[in-house]
Amino acid sequence: MALKRSTLLILLLNITVFYACKTARDLSILNNIVVTPKDSITVVSETDTIARTKEKPVTPMPLPISKKDNSRTDAFLADLLRRYPAYFDTIVKKRKDFGVQIIYTQINRDGNNKPEFKDYYFNVNDKDYFYPASTVKMPTALLALQRLNELNLPGITRQTTMITENAYSGQTPVYNDPTSPDGSPNIEQYIKKIFLVSDNDAFNRLYEFLGPQYINEQLHAKGYKDAQIIHRLELSLTEDENRHTNPVQFRNDQGKVIYTQPMQNNTVRYAERNDLLGKAYYNDGVLIDEPMNFSAKNRISLQDLHAIIRSIMFPQSVPASERFNITPEQYRFVWQYMSQLPRETDYPSYDSTFYDAYGKFLLLGADKSARLPSGLRIFNKTGDAYGFLIDAAYLADFENNIEFMLSAVIYCNENQTLNDDTYEYDSIGFPFMKRLGEVIYNYELKRDR
């Protein structure tokens, strides 16, 4: 059974009702939404053999893998990819070398419109490490809302001014935020910036509010046992500095302090890891001829990211112990900014350098001119760093009444050297993400429910 149009419209209404007027104009009247694949999505045929552009041949990039391969691949998904050799032939054959992992979830509705989920996997192995980059911002944002609910203090909401102080080596303070309507830093604004443009500083401030001990204890309690979110992003800090997180204050509209949280020190020692990547790396401009050690860097599996997407979009479909403890209104807030595009936003306001594909790798790749059709929404979080591209997403087409989940990672580092800023994102990674999204989307358009 297909997702009922009324249900989709209710979901979209919940998502868009809080948008600024600027956004409402962009989305137009819901009942008049028209989606045409040619707007920004390529319709592909199963026999499509379009030649590759004249680029140098794709060379697989070896990744360290487990001595015993316990990867999971379902024949259905592998066969679907093989139908498009022009897009996936080399990647399917060299799946280990490219570090490709894919999870595709079909969503069907029963007679009561209750969603049912069917997962398909391609080369998925939680033991094969990839650097998760900005995808760790997604669970951290949800935990920030959860933590506010746990504090349960009068006057403290996600819009309450949160001042970040500094009290340890490597820490920096925050007293204002020029991107917010009143210039005050707050959790709501940080979450907006995380989902709209993957702002690193916004993540760092939530990391400092929560502390890595809380983040990891909560993720482990929800079943994400191997997750380790243990450092800030885009800052060169020691392990000790990342264990210490800033003191914070919440202040009311009159500037009165209503809650103070002292500096925290995470003393928990996590499971030993041996996550090595590449054959060489640069450190402060010096080439080191040995694999780069990621054992003290963030870690989360694609399966966990995919499960978190389901937990956010369909909280009632997972056990209560696996859900984030947030309210229905907070879920709607998260849905809005997971799917909203930078051009639809007033606070913060973004220029054309933040194009639709900026945070929507699946379907759009890196095409700066592409736009999502007006009836299609992608609720997701992307990441890119050290040659990895990751996207974990729920896609809903409100015109064609289809919905599915799709998550993927690919490694694009031909020379096997880290930190040299030479990665094959444009020639390999983004085209893969775009074509993967298109193939699954077009399959969904034809699939019986």
C-alpha positions as CSV (number, residue, x, y, z in Angstrom):
1,M,0.0,0.0,0.0
2,A,1.4,3.4,-0.9
3,L,1.7,6.2,1.6
4,K,-1.7,8.0,1.6
5,R,-1.5,11.5,0.1
6,S,-3.3,12.9,3.1
7,T,-0.6,11.5,5.4
8,L,2.1,13.0,3.3
9,L,0.4,16.4,3.2
10,I,0.0,16.4,6.9
11,L,3.7,15.6,7.3
12,L,4.7,18.4,4.9
13,L,2.3,20.8,6.7
14,N,3.9,19.9,10.0
15,I,7.3,20.6,8.5
16,T,6.5,23.8,6.7
17,V,4.1,25.5,9.2
18,F,7.0,27.0,11.1
19,Y,8.8,28.3,8.0
20,A,9.4,32.0,7.4
21,C,7.2,33.7,4.9
22,K,10.0,33.5,2.4
23,T,9.9,29.8,2.6
24,A,6.1,29.6,2.3
25,R,6.3,31.5,-1.0
26,D,8.9,29.0,-2.3
27,L,6.9,26.0,-1.5
28,S,3.7,27.5,-2.9
29,I,0.3,25.9,-2.3
30,L,0.7,22.2,-1.3
31,N,-2.2,20.9,-3.4
32,N,-0.7,22.5,-6.5
33,I,2.8,20.9,-6.1
34,V,4.0,19.4,-9.3
35,V,7.0,17.2,-9.4
36,T,8.7,16.4,-12.7
37,P,11.8,14.2,-12.8
38,K,13.4,16.4,-15.4
39,D,13.5,19.3,-12.9
40,S,16.7,18.0,-11.3
41,I,16.5,14.2,-11.3
42,T,17.6,12.1,-14.2
43,V,15.3,9.3,-15.3
44,V,17.4,6.3,-16.1
45,S,16.7,3.1,-17.8
46,E,17.9,-0.3,-16.8
47,T,19.9,-0.6,-20.0
48,D,21.4,2.8,-19.8
49,T,25.0,2.6,-21.1
50,I,25.9,6.3,-21.4
51,A,29.6,6.6,-21.8
52,R,31.7,8.1,-19.0
53,T,33.0,11.6,-19.5
54,K,36.6,11.9,-20.7
55,E,38.3,11.6,-17.4
56,K,41.2,9.4,-16.4
57,P,40.1,5.8,-15.7
58,V,38.7,5.2,-12.3
59,T,41.4,3.6,-10.1
60,P,40.3,1.7,-7.0
61,M,41.7,2.9,-3.7
62,P,42.6,0.1,-1.2
63,L,41.1,0.4,2.3
64,P,42.1,-1.7,5.3
65,I,39.4,-4.3,5.8
66,S,38.8,-7.1,8.3
67,K,40.7,-10.3,7.7
68,K,37.4,-12.1,7.8
69,D,34.9,-10.4,5.6
70,N,31.5,-10.3,7.4
71,S,30.0,-7.7,5.1
72,R,26.3,-8.0,4.3
73,T,25.1,-7.8,0.7
74,D,21.6,-8.6,-0.4
75,A,21.2,-10.0,-3.9
76,F,18.4,-7.7,-4.7
77,L,20.4,-4.5,-4.2
78,A,23.5,-5.9,-5.8
79,D,21.4,-6.9,-8.9
80,L,19.8,-3.5,-9.0
81,L,23.2,-1.7,-9.2
82,R,24.4,-4.1,-11.9
83,R,21.6,-3.0,-14.1
84,Y,23.4,0.3,-14.6
85,P,27.0,-0.7,-15.5
86,A,27.8,2.8,-16.8
87,Y,27.3,4.1,-13.3
88,F,28.3,1.3,-10.9
89,D,30.2,-1.4,-12.8
90,T,33.7,-0.5,-11.3
91,I,32.3,0.3,-7.9
92,V,30.3,-2.9,-7.6
93,K,33.4,-5.0,-8.7
94,K,35.8,-3.1,-6.4
95,R,33.4,-2.5,-3.6
96,K,36.0,-3.2,-0.9
97,D,38.6,-0.9,-2.5
98,F,36.1,2.0,-2.6
99,G,34.8,1.3,0.9
100,V,31.3,1.5,-0.5
101,Q,28.4,0.7,1.9
102,I,24.7,1.2,1.0
103,I,21.5,0.6,3.0
104,Y,18.2,1.0,1.2
105,T,14.9,0.7,3.1
106,Q,11.6,0.2,1.3
107,I,8.6,1.6,3.2
108,N,5.1,0.1,2.7
109,R,1.9,1.0,4.5
110,D,-0.7,-1.5,5.7
111,G,-4.4,-1.1,5.7
112,N,-4.2,1.2,8.7
113,N,-1.5,3.3,7.0
114,K,1.1,2.0,9.5
115,P,4.6,1.9,7.9
116,E,6.4,-1.3,7.4
117,F,10.1,-1.4,6.7
118,K,12.3,-3.7,4.5
119,D,16.0,-3.2,4.6
120,Y,18.5,-4.1,1.8
121,Y,22.2,-4.0,2.2
122,F,25.3,-3.7,0.0
123,N,28.7,-4.3,1.4
124,V,27.7,-3.2,4.9
125,N,30.1,-4.0,7.7
126,D,30.2,-2.1,11.0
127,K,33.8,-3.2,11.5
128,D,35.1,-1.4,8.4
129,Y,36.0,2.1,9.6
130,F,35.1,5.3,7.8
131,Y,35.5,8.8,9.2
132,P,31.9,10.0,9.8
133,A,32.7,13.7,9.4
134,S,29.7,15.9,9.9
135,T,27.2,13.1,10.2
136,V,27.9,13.0,14.0
137,K,26.2,16.4,14.2
138,M,22.8,14.7,13.7
139,P,22.6,12.7,16.9
140,T,24.3,15.5,18.8
141,A,21.6,17.9,17.8
142,L,18.8,15.5,19.0
143,L,20.6,15.0,22.3
144,A,20.8,18.7,22.9
145,L,17.0,18.9,22.8
146,Q,16.8,15.8,25.0
147,R,19.1,17.4,27.5
148,L,17.0,20.5,27.7
149,N,14.0,18.4,28.5
150,E,16.0,16.6,31.2
151,L,17.0,19.9,32.8
152,N,13.3,20.9,32.9
153,L,14.1,24.3,34.4
154,P,11.7,27.3,34.2
155,G,12.7,29.7,31.5
156,I,15.0,27.4,29.6
157,T,14.0,26.4,26.1
158,R,16.0,25.9,22.9
159,Q,15.6,29.7,22.3
160,T,17.1,30.7,25.6
161,T,20.4,32.6,25.4
162,M,23.3,30.2,26.0
163,I,26.6,31.8,26.8
164,T,29.7,29.7,26.4
165,E,32.7,30.6,28.5
166,N,36.3,29.3,28.4
167,A,38.2,27.7,31.3
168,Y,40.8,25.4,29.8
169,S,43.4,25.1,27.1
170,G,41.9,25.2,23.5
171,Q,38.5,26.6,24.6
172,T,36.9,29.7,23.2
173,P,33.9,31.7,24.4
174,V,30.7,32.8,22.7
175,Y,28.7,35.8,23.8
176,N,26.7,36.6,20.7
177,D,25.5,35.2,17.4
178,P,24.9,37.7,14.6
179,T,22.9,35.1,12.6
180,S,20.1,34.9,15.1
181,P,17.1,37.4,15.1
182,D,18.2,39.1,18.3
183,G,21.9,38.4,18.1
184,S,21.9,35.9,21.0
185,P,23.4,32.4,20.8
186,N,21.0,29.6,21.5
187,I,20.5,25.9,20.9
188,E,17.8,26.4,18.3
189,Q,20.1,28.5,16.2
190,Y,22.9,26.0,16.5
191,I,20.6,23.2,15.4
192,K,19.3,25.2,12.4
193,K,22.9,25.8,11.2
194,I,23.9,22.2,11.7
195,F,21.1,20.9,9.4
196,L,21.0,23.8,6.9
197,V,24.8,24.2,6.2
198,S,26.5,21.7,8.5
199,D,28.1,24.5,10.5
200,N,31.1,23.1,12.5
201,D,31.1,25.8,15.2
202,A,27.4,25.1,15.9
203,F,28.3,21.4,16.5
204,N,31.2,22.3,18.7
205,R,29.0,24.5,20.9
206,L,26.5,21.6,21.4
207,Y,29.3,19.2,22.0
208,E,30.5,21.6,24.7
209,F,27.1,21.9,26.2
210,L,26.5,18.1,26.4
211,G,30.1,16.9,27.0
212,P,31.3,13.7,25.3
213,Q,30.5,11.5,28.3
214,Y,26.8,12.3,28.1
215,I,26.8,12.0,24.3
216,N,28.3,8.6,24.3
217,E,26.4,7.2,27.3
218,Q,23.2,8.2,25.7
219,L,24.0,6.7,22.3
220,H,25.2,3.5,23.8
221,A,22.1,3.3,25.9
222,K,20.0,3.6,22.8
223,G,21.8,0.7,21.2
224,Y,24.5,2.4,19.2
225,K,27.2,0.6,21.1
226,D,30.2,1.3,18.9
227,A,29.6,5.0,18.5
228,Q,32.3,7.3,19.8
229,I,31.8,11.1,19.4
230,I,34.9,12.3,21.2
231,H,36.2,15.5,19.6
232,R,35.2,18.8,18.2
233,L,35.4,19.5,14.5
234,E,37.7,21.6,12.5
235,L,39.9,22.4,15.5
236,S,43.3,21.0,16.2
237,L,43.0,20.0,19.8
238,T,44.6,17.3,21.9
239,E,42.6,14.3,23.3
240,D,42.8,16.0,26.7
241,E,41.4,19.3,25.4
242,N,38.5,17.5,23.7
243,R,37.8,15.7,27.0
244,H,37.3,19.1,28.7
245,T,34.3,21.0,27.6
246,N,33.4,24.6,28.3
247,P,31.3,26.0,31.1
248,V,28.0,27.4,29.9
249,Q,25.3,29.7,31.2
250,F,21.7,30.1,30.3
251,R,20.4,33.7,30.7
252,N,16.8,35.1,30.5
253,D,15.8,38.1,28.4
254,Q,16.9,40.5,31.1
255,G,20.4,38.9,31.1
256,K,20.0,37.2,34.5
257,V,21.7,33.8,34.8
258,I,19.1,31.1,35.4
259,Y,21.4,28.0,35.0
260,T,25.1,27.5,35.2
261,Q,27.0,24.4,34.1
262,P,30.6,24.2,35.1
263,M,33.4,22.9,32.9
264,Q,33.1,19.1,32.4
265,N,35.9,16.5,32.1
266,N,35.2,13.2,30.5
267,T,37.2,10.6,32.4
268,V,35.6,7.6,30.6
269,R,38.0,5.4,28.7
270,Y,36.4,3.8,25.6
271,A,37.2,0.5,23.9
272,E,40.6,0.4,22.3
273,R,40.5,0.7,18.5
274,N,42.9,0.2,15.6
275,D,41.4,2.3,12.8
276,L,44.2,3.0,10.3
277,L,43.6,4.6,6.9
278,G,45.8,5.2,3.8
279,K,49.5,4.7,3.3
280,A,50.7,8.3,4.2
281,Y,49.5,11.6,5.6
282,Y,50.5,15.2,6.1
283,N,51.0,16.5,9.6
284,D,51.7,20.3,9.8
285,G,53.0,20.2,6.2
286,V,55.3,17.2,6.8
287,L,54.6,14.0,4.9
288,I,54.5,10.9,7.2
289,D,55.0,7.7,5.2
290,E,52.7,5.5,7.2
291,P,48.9,5.0,7.6
292,M,47.0,7.7,9.5
293,N,45.7,6.5,12.9
294,F,42.0,7.4,13.4
295,S,41.6,5.4,16.6
296,A,41.1,8.6,18.6
297,K,38.7,10.2,16.1
298,N,34.9,10.1,15.9
299,R,33.3,6.8,14.9
300,I,29.7,5.8,14.0
301,S,28.6,3.1,11.6
302,L,26.4,3.5,8.6
303,Q,23.9,1.2,10.2
304,D,23.7,3.4,13.2
305,L,23.2,6.5,11.1
306,H,20.5,4.8,9.1
307,A,18.8,3.6,12.3
308,I,19.0,7.2,13.8
309,I,17.2,8.5,10.7
310,R,14.4,6.0,11.2
311,S,14.2,6.9,14.9
312,I,13.9,10.6,14.0
313,M,11.4,10.2,11.2
314,F,9.4,7.3,12.6
315,P,9.9,7.3,16.4
316,Q,6.9,5.0,17.0
317,S,8.5,2.3,14.9
318,V,11.4,1.7,17.2
319,P,11.4,0.6,20.9
320,A,11.0,3.5,23.4
321,S,14.5,2.8,24.7
322,E,16.0,3.7,21.3
323,R,14.2,7.0,20.9
324,F,15.4,10.5,21.6
325,N,13.4,11.9,24.5
326,I,12.0,14.9,22.7
327,T,8.5,16.3,22.3
328,P,6.3,16.1,19.2
329,E,6.9,19.9,18.7
330,Q,10.6,19.3,18.9
331,Y,10.4,16.5,16.3
332,R,8.6,18.9,13.9
333,F,11.3,21.5,14.5
334,V,14.0,18.9,13.6
335,W,12.0,17.7,10.5
336,Q,11.8,21.2,9.3
337,Y,15.5,22.0,9.3
338,M,16.6,18.6,8.2
339,S,14.7,19.1,5.0
340,Q,14.7,22.9,4.6
341,L,17.1,24.4,2.0
342,P,19.4,27.4,2.7
343,R,17.6,29.5,0.2
344,E,14.4,29.1,2.1
345,T,15.8,30.5,5.3
346,D,15.9,34.1,6.7
347,Y,17.6,33.4,10.1
348,P,20.3,32.5,9.3
349,S,20.3,34.0,5.8
350,Y,22.4,32.3,3.1
351,D,23.5,33.5,-0.3
352,S,23.7,31.5,-3.5
353,T,27.0,29.8,-2.5
354,F,24.8,27.5,-0.4
355,Y,23.0,25.8,-3.3
356,D,20.4,23.0,-3.0
357,A,23.0,20.3,-3.4
358,Y,25.2,21.7,-0.7
359,G,23.7,19.3,1.9
360,K,21.8,16.9,-0.4
361,F,24.3,14.5,-1.9
362,L,21.9,11.8,-2.9
363,L,20.0,12.8,-6.1
364,L,21.8,16.1,-6.5
365,G,25.5,15.2,-6.1
366,A,27.4,18.5,-6.4
367,D,25.4,20.1,-9.1
368,K,25.2,23.8,-8.1
369,S,22.4,24.5,-10.6
370,A,20.2,21.6,-9.6
371,R,17.1,22.2,-7.6
372,L,14.9,19.6,-5.8
373,P,11.4,19.4,-7.3
374,S,9.0,21.4,-5.2
375,G,7.1,18.2,-4.0
376,L,10.2,16.3,-3.0
377,R,11.8,16.6,0.4
378,I,15.0,15.0,1.7
379,F,15.5,14.7,5.5
380,N,19.1,13.9,6.0
381,K,22.6,14.6,7.2
382,T,25.7,14.5,5.0
383,G,29.4,14.4,5.8
384,D,32.6,14.8,3.8
385,A,36.2,14.6,5.0
386,Y,39.5,12.7,4.4
387,G,38.1,11.4,1.1
388,F,34.8,10.1,2.5
389,L,31.4,11.1,1.4
390,I,28.4,10.1,3.5
391,D,24.7,10.7,3.3
392,A,22.0,9.3,5.5
393,A,18.5,10.2,4.3
394,Y,14.7,9.8,4.3
395,L,13.2,10.9,1.0
396,A,9.5,11.7,0.6
397,D,7.9,12.6,-2.8
398,F,4.6,14.4,-1.9
399,E,3.3,14.3,-5.4
400,N,4.0,10.7,-6.4
401,N,3.3,9.4,-2.9
402,I,6.5,7.5,-2.4
403,E,8.9,7.4,0.5
404,F,12.1,5.5,1.3
405,M,15.3,5.6,3.3
406,L,18.8,5.5,1.7
407,S,22.2,5.8,3.3
408,A,25.6,5.4,1.7
409,V,29.3,6.0,2.1
410,I,32.1,6.0,-0.5
411,Y,35.9,6.6,-0.2
412,C,37.6,8.8,-2.8
413,N,41.3,8.9,-2.1
414,E,43.2,7.5,-5.0
415,N,46.7,8.4,-3.9
416,Q,46.1,7.0,-0.4
417,T,47.5,10.1,1.2
418,L,45.5,11.9,3.9
419,N,45.4,15.7,4.5
420,D,46.8,16.6,1.1
421,D,43.4,18.0,-0.1
422,T,43.5,15.7,-3.2
423,Y,40.4,13.6,-3.2
424,E,38.2,12.4,-6.1
425,Y,35.0,13.9,-4.8
426,D,34.0,15.4,-8.1
427,S,35.0,12.6,-10.4
428,I,33.9,9.6,-8.3
429,G,32.1,10.5,-5.1
430,F,29.4,13.0,-6.0
431,P,28.5,11.3,-9.3
432,F,28.1,8.0,-7.3
433,M,25.8,9.7,-4.8
434,K,23.7,11.4,-7.5
435,R,23.3,8.3,-9.6
436,L,22.6,6.1,-6.6
437,G,19.8,8.4,-5.5
438,E,18.4,8.6,-9.0
439,V,18.4,4.8,-9.5
440,I,16.6,4.1,-6.2
441,Y,14.2,7.0,-6.7
442,N,13.2,5.8,-10.2
443,Y,12.9,2.3,-8.9
444,E,10.5,3.6,-6.3
445,L,8.4,5.4,-8.9
446,K,7.7,2.0,-10.6
447,R,7.6,-0.3,-7.5
448,D,4.4,-2.0,-6.6
449,R,3.2,-1.4,-3.1
